[in-house]
Protein backbone atom coordinates (compact mmCIF):
# COMPACT_ATOMS: atom_id res chain seq x y z
CA UNK A 1 0.00 0.00 0.00
CA UNK A 2 2.85 2.39 0.81
CA UNK A 3 4.28 1.79 -2.65
CA UNK A 4 0.88 2.57 -4.16
CA UNK A 5 0.61 5.94 -2.38
CA UNK A 6 4.19 6.77 -3.25
CA UNK A 7 3.40 6.10 -6.93
CA UNK A 8 0.38 8.45 -6.79
CA UNK A 9 2.38 11.21 -5.13
CA UNK A 10 5.25 10.78 -7.57
CA UNK A 11 2.89 10.85 -10.56
CA UNK A 12 1.26 14.04 -9.25
CA UNK A 13 4.68 15.63 -8.83
CA UNK A 14 5.64 14.75 -12.42
CA UNK A 15 2.39 16.18 -13.81
CA UNK A 16 2.90 19.44 -11.93
CA UNK A 17 6.53 19.88 -12.91
CA UNK A 18 6.83 18.36 -16.37
CA UNK A 19 5.92 21.61 -18.16
CA UNK A 20 8.74 23.45 -16.42
CA UNK A 21 11.19 20.68 -17.16
CA UNK A 22 10.19 20.39 -20.80
CA UNK A 23 10.26 24.07 -21.76
CA UNK A 24 13.50 25.94 -22.35
CA UNK A 25 13.97 29.69 -22.30
CA UNK A 26 14.96 31.74 -25.34
CA UNK A 27 13.42 29.31 -27.81
CA UNK A 28 10.08 27.93 -28.94
CA UNK A 29 8.78 24.72 -27.41
CA UNK A 30 5.85 22.65 -28.67
CA UNK A 31 2.86 21.92 -26.45
CA UNK A 32 -0.85 21.16 -26.76
CA UNK A 33 -4.09 21.23 -24.78
CA UNK A 34 -7.70 20.16 -25.26
CA UNK A 35 -9.81 22.90 -26.85
CA UNK A 36 -13.49 22.82 -25.92
CA UNK A 37 -14.38 25.04 -28.87
CA UNK A 38 -12.60 22.82 -31.39
CA UNK A 39 -13.45 19.58 -29.62
CA UNK A 40 -9.93 18.19 -29.90
CA UNK A 41 -6.33 18.51 -28.82
CA UNK A 42 -4.91 21.78 -30.12
CA UNK A 43 -1.15 22.21 -30.59
CA UNK A 44 0.70 25.46 -30.07
CA UNK A 45 4.25 26.63 -29.45
CA UNK A 46 5.47 28.93 -26.72
CA UNK A 47 8.58 31.08 -26.34
CA UNK A 48 9.64 31.79 -22.76
CA UNK A 49 11.98 34.77 -22.26
CA UNK A 50 15.51 34.35 -20.85
CA UNK A 51 14.55 35.48 -17.32
CA UNK A 52 11.41 33.34 -17.02
CA UNK A 53 12.83 30.96 -14.42
CA UNK A 54 15.37 33.24 -12.75
CA UNK A 55 12.65 35.81 -11.95
CA UNK A 56 10.12 33.35 -10.56
CA UNK A 57 7.91 36.01 -8.96
CA UNK A 58 7.53 38.09 -12.14
CA UNK A 59 4.64 38.08 -14.61
CA UNK A 60 5.44 38.77 -18.25
CA UNK A 61 3.67 40.53 -21.14
CA UNK A 62 2.50 38.32 -23.98
CA UNK A 63 2.17 38.41 -27.77
CA UNK A 64 -0.13 35.91 -29.49
CA UNK A 65 1.16 34.93 -32.94
CA UNK A 66 -1.01 33.90 -35.90
CA UNK A 67 0.71 32.21 -38.85
CA UNK A 68 -0.08 32.58 -42.54
CA UNK A 69 -1.52 30.33 -45.22
CA UNK A 70 0.19 26.93 -45.67
CA UNK A 71 2.15 27.52 -42.43
CA UNK A 72 1.51 26.19 -38.93
CA UNK A 73 2.20 26.94 -35.28
CA UNK A 74 5.81 25.77 -35.64
CA UNK A 75 6.62 28.16 -38.50
CA UNK A 76 7.85 30.87 -36.13
CA UNK A 77 10.28 28.36 -34.66
CA UNK A 78 11.30 26.88 -38.01
CA UNK A 79 12.15 30.35 -39.32
CA UNK A 80 14.29 31.23 -36.30
CA UNK A 81 12.14 34.03 -34.87
CA UNK A 82 13.49 33.17 -31.42
CA UNK A 83 16.85 34.58 -32.51
CA UNK A 84 15.18 37.89 -33.37
CA UNK A 85 13.33 38.00 -30.04
CA UNK A 86 16.47 37.08 -28.07
CA UNK A 87 18.49 39.82 -29.71
CA UNK A 88 15.83 42.46 -29.06
CA UNK A 89 15.53 41.41 -25.42
CA UNK A 90 19.27 41.19 -24.86
CA UNK A 91 19.75 44.67 -26.31
CA UNK A 92 17.04 46.09 -24.05
CA UNK A 93 14.81 47.08 -26.98
CA UNK A 94 12.04 44.63 -26.11
CA UNK A 95 11.07 43.69 -22.55
CA UNK A 96 11.04 40.05 -21.44
CA UNK A 97 8.03 38.74 -23.39
CA UNK A 98 6.22 35.43 -23.74
CA UNK A 99 5.15 34.55 -27.31
CA UNK A 100 2.39 32.02 -27.94
CA UNK A 101 1.92 30.75 -31.51
CA UNK A 102 -1.42 29.11 -32.26
CA UNK A 103 -2.23 26.41 -34.81
CA UNK A 104 -4.40 27.80 -37.60
CA UNK A 105 -4.52 24.64 -39.73
CA UNK A 106 -3.00 26.25 -42.82
CA UNK A 107 -6.16 27.72 -44.34
CA UNK A 108 -8.58 28.63 -41.52
CA UNK A 109 -8.28 32.41 -41.92
CA UNK A 110 -8.75 32.44 -38.14
CA UNK A 111 -12.54 32.61 -38.50
CA UNK A 112 -15.21 30.20 -37.31
CA UNK A 113 -16.15 27.72 -40.04
CA UNK A 114 -17.52 24.25 -40.59
CA UNK A 115 -14.26 23.33 -42.32
CA UNK A 116 -11.69 24.04 -39.57
CA UNK A 117 -13.95 24.54 -36.55
CA UNK A 118 -14.64 27.57 -34.40
CA UNK A 119 -11.05 28.77 -34.30
CA UNK A 120 -11.94 32.41 -33.60
CA UNK A 121 -13.88 31.32 -30.52
CA UNK A 122 -11.10 28.91 -29.58
CA UNK A 123 -8.53 31.72 -29.62
CA UNK A 124 -10.57 33.90 -27.25
CA UNK A 125 -12.24 31.30 -25.03
CA UNK A 126 -9.61 28.54 -24.94
CA UNK A 127 -6.09 29.53 -25.97
CA UNK A 128 -5.75 32.86 -24.16
CA UNK A 129 -7.25 31.61 -20.86
CA UNK A 130 -5.14 28.42 -21.04
CA UNK A 131 -1.91 30.33 -21.71
CA UNK A 132 -2.56 32.82 -18.95
CA UNK A 133 -3.26 30.03 -16.46
CA UNK A 134 -0.33 27.84 -17.54
CA UNK A 135 2.41 30.47 -17.80
CA UNK A 136 3.24 33.50 -15.68
CA UNK A 137 1.56 35.97 -18.00
CA UNK A 138 0.44 39.43 -16.96
CA UNK A 139 -3.32 39.29 -17.57
CA UNK A 140 -3.86 43.02 -17.95
CA UNK A 141 -4.90 44.34 -21.36
CA UNK A 142 -1.94 46.71 -21.45
CA UNK A 143 0.45 43.77 -21.46
CA UNK A 144 -1.30 41.73 -24.16
CA UNK A 145 -0.69 42.06 -27.93
CA UNK A 146 -1.60 40.07 -31.01
CA UNK A 147 0.35 39.71 -34.25
CA UNK A 148 -0.15 37.91 -37.52
CA UNK A 149 1.54 37.29 -40.85
CA UNK A 150 -0.38 37.38 -44.15
CA UNK A 151 -3.51 35.27 -43.42
CA UNK A 152 -2.57 35.67 -39.78
CA UNK A 153 -2.53 39.44 -40.28
CA UNK A 154 -6.12 39.18 -41.46
CA UNK A 155 -6.95 37.20 -38.32
CA UNK A 156 -5.05 39.49 -35.95
CA UNK A 157 -6.77 42.59 -37.35
CA UNK A 158 -10.22 41.01 -37.01
CA UNK A 159 -9.62 39.83 -33.44
CA UNK A 160 -8.26 43.24 -32.42
CA UNK A 161 -11.32 44.99 -33.87
CA UNK A 162 -13.76 42.50 -32.37
CA UNK A 163 -12.11 42.31 -28.94
CA UNK A 164 -10.32 45.61 -28.30
CA UNK A 165 -10.89 45.10 -24.58
CA UNK A 166 -8.36 42.24 -24.76
CA UNK A 167 -5.54 43.65 -26.89
CA UNK A 168 -3.44 46.75 -26.34
CA UNK A 169 -1.75 46.48 -29.75
CA UNK A 170 -1.88 44.55 -33.02
CA UNK A 171 1.17 44.00 -35.24
CA UNK A 172 0.17 43.11 -38.81
CA UNK A 173 2.81 41.88 -41.24
CA UNK A 174 1.82 41.80 -44.94
CA UNK A 175 -1.83 41.35 -43.91
CA UNK A 176 -3.94 39.49 -46.48
CA UNK A 177 -6.90 41.81 -45.98
CA UNK A 178 -8.19 41.60 -49.55
CA UNK A 179 -10.94 44.11 -50.36
CA UNK A 180 -13.50 43.98 -51.74
CA UNK A 181 -12.72 40.35 -52.67
CA UNK A 182 -9.64 38.15 -53.04
CA UNK A 183 -8.61 38.48 -56.67
CA UNK A 184 -10.59 41.67 -57.10
CA UNK A 185 -8.93 44.31 -54.92
CA UNK A 186 -8.53 48.02 -55.36
CA UNK A 187 -5.32 48.41 -57.39
CA UNK A 188 -2.84 51.10 -56.45
CA UNK A 189 -0.57 52.71 -58.99
CA UNK A 190 3.01 51.67 -58.52
CA UNK A 191 2.04 48.37 -56.89
CA UNK A 192 3.96 45.21 -57.66
CA UNK A 193 2.76 42.88 -60.40
CA UNK A 194 1.01 39.84 -58.98
CA UNK A 195 3.07 36.64 -58.93
CA UNK A 196 2.15 32.96 -59.05
CA UNK A 197 1.73 32.78 -55.28
CA UNK A 198 -0.94 35.47 -55.37
CA UNK A 199 -2.94 33.31 -57.81
CA UNK A 200 -2.47 30.34 -55.49
CA UNK A 201 -3.59 32.31 -52.42
CA UNK A 202 -6.69 33.65 -54.16
CA UNK A 203 -7.61 30.18 -55.40
CA UNK A 204 -7.16 28.58 -51.99
CA UNK A 205 -9.02 31.39 -50.21
CA UNK A 206 -12.02 30.97 -52.48
CA UNK A 207 -11.79 27.20 -52.76
CA UNK A 208 -11.27 25.84 -49.24
CA UNK A 209 -14.84 26.54 -48.11
CA UNK A 210 -14.06 28.82 -45.16
CA UNK A 211 -16.06 31.61 -46.81
CA UNK A 212 -18.74 29.29 -48.18
CA UNK A 213 -18.69 26.46 -50.68
CA UNK A 214 -18.96 27.70 -53.32
CA UNK A 215 -17.28 30.94 -52.29
CA UNK A 216 -19.86 33.44 -50.99
CA UNK A 217 -18.77 37.06 -51.70
CA UNK A 218 -21.35 38.55 -49.34
CA UNK A 219 -20.29 36.31 -46.47
CA UNK A 220 -16.64 37.19 -47.09
CA UNK A 221 -17.51 40.90 -47.00
CA UNK A 222 -19.48 40.47 -43.77
CA UNK A 223 -16.27 39.36 -42.03
CA UNK A 224 -14.10 42.09 -43.54
CA UNK A 225 -12.42 44.73 -41.39
CA UNK A 226 -14.46 47.48 -43.06
CA UNK A 227 -17.65 45.94 -41.70
CA UNK A 228 -16.13 45.61 -38.23
CA UNK A 229 -14.52 49.04 -37.95
CA UNK A 230 -17.66 51.15 -37.20
CA UNK A 231 -18.65 48.89 -34.30
CA UNK A 232 -15.07 48.88 -33.08
CA UNK A 233 -15.08 52.69 -32.90
CA UNK A 234 -18.31 52.67 -30.87
CA UNK A 235 -16.55 50.70 -28.12
CA UNK A 236 -14.13 53.61 -27.67
CA UNK A 237 -11.25 51.31 -26.72
CA UNK A 238 -8.31 52.14 -28.96
CA UNK A 239 -5.88 49.47 -30.13
CA UNK A 240 -2.43 50.54 -31.31
CA UNK A 241 -1.95 49.22 -34.85
CA UNK A 242 1.41 48.53 -36.49
CA UNK A 243 1.64 47.47 -40.14
CA UNK A 244 4.73 46.30 -42.02
CA UNK A 245 5.12 44.98 -45.55
CA UNK A 246 7.82 44.37 -48.12
CA UNK A 247 8.47 46.84 -50.94
CA UNK A 248 8.54 43.90 -53.38
CA UNK A 249 5.53 42.04 -51.98
CA UNK A 250 3.45 40.88 -54.96
CA UNK A 251 0.84 38.99 -52.93
CA UNK A 252 -0.72 41.35 -50.37
CA UNK A 253 0.72 44.64 -51.65
CA UNK A 254 -2.59 46.17 -52.77
CA UNK A 255 -4.53 44.70 -49.86
CA UNK A 256 -2.16 46.26 -47.32
CA UNK A 257 -2.11 49.67 -49.02
CA UNK A 258 -5.89 49.59 -49.28
CA UNK A 259 -6.18 48.97 -45.54
CA UNK A 260 -3.68 51.73 -44.72
CA UNK A 261 -5.67 54.16 -46.88
CA UNK A 262 -8.87 53.18 -45.08
CA UNK A 263 -7.33 53.92 -41.68
CA UNK A 264 -5.85 57.22 -42.88
CA UNK A 265 -9.13 58.42 -44.40
CA UNK A 266 -10.67 58.00 -40.96
CA UNK A 267 -7.68 59.73 -39.34
CA UNK A 268 -7.04 56.68 -37.22
CA UNK A 269 -3.38 56.45 -36.12
CA UNK A 270 -1.42 53.56 -37.54
CA UNK A 271 2.34 52.99 -37.55
CA UNK A 272 3.59 51.90 -40.95
CA UNK A 273 6.93 50.33 -41.80
CA UNK A 274 7.99 49.36 -45.31
CA UNK A 275 10.74 46.74 -45.37
CA UNK A 276 13.03 45.88 -48.30
CA UNK A 277 11.83 42.46 -49.39
CA UNK A 278 9.04 40.27 -50.73
CA UNK A 279 6.23 38.21 -49.20
CA UNK A 280 8.46 35.87 -47.23
CA UNK A 281 9.96 35.08 -43.85
CA UNK A 282 13.16 37.00 -44.52
CA UNK A 283 11.09 40.17 -44.79
CA UNK A 284 8.96 39.35 -41.75
CA UNK A 285 11.99 38.70 -39.59
CA UNK A 286 13.29 42.16 -40.53
CA UNK A 287 9.87 43.63 -39.79
CA UNK A 288 9.70 42.12 -36.31
CA UNK A 289 13.24 43.29 -35.61
CA UNK A 290 12.22 46.84 -36.55
CA UNK A 291 8.76 47.03 -34.97
CA UNK A 292 8.95 45.11 -31.72
CA UNK A 293 9.86 47.31 -28.77
CA UNK A 294 8.42 48.38 -25.44
CA UNK A 295 5.79 50.58 -27.11
CA UNK A 296 3.63 47.59 -28.08
CA UNK A 297 2.66 47.42 -24.40
CA UNK A 298 1.27 50.01 -22.00
CA UNK A 299 4.00 51.49 -19.83
CA UNK A 300 2.38 51.09 -16.44
CA UNK A 301 -1.36 51.15 -16.96
CA UNK A 302 -3.30 47.89 -16.45
CA UNK A 303 -5.40 48.75 -19.50
Secondary structure, DSSP 8 states (H G I E B T S, - for coil): -HHHHHHHHHHHHHHHHHHHHH--BTSEEEEEEEETTTTEEEEEEEEB-TTTTTSTT--BEEEEEE--TT--TTHHHHTTHHHHHHHHHHTTSS-SEEEEEE--TTT-TTSEETTTEEHHHHIIIIIHHHHHHHS-B--SGGGEEEEEETHHHHHHHHHHHH-TTT-SEEEEES----SEETTEE---TT-----HHHHHHHHHHHHSSTTTTTT-HHHHHHTSHHHHHHHHHHHT---EEEEEEETT-SSSHHHHHHHHHHHHHTT---EEEEESS-SSHHHHHHHHHHH-SGGGS-SS---
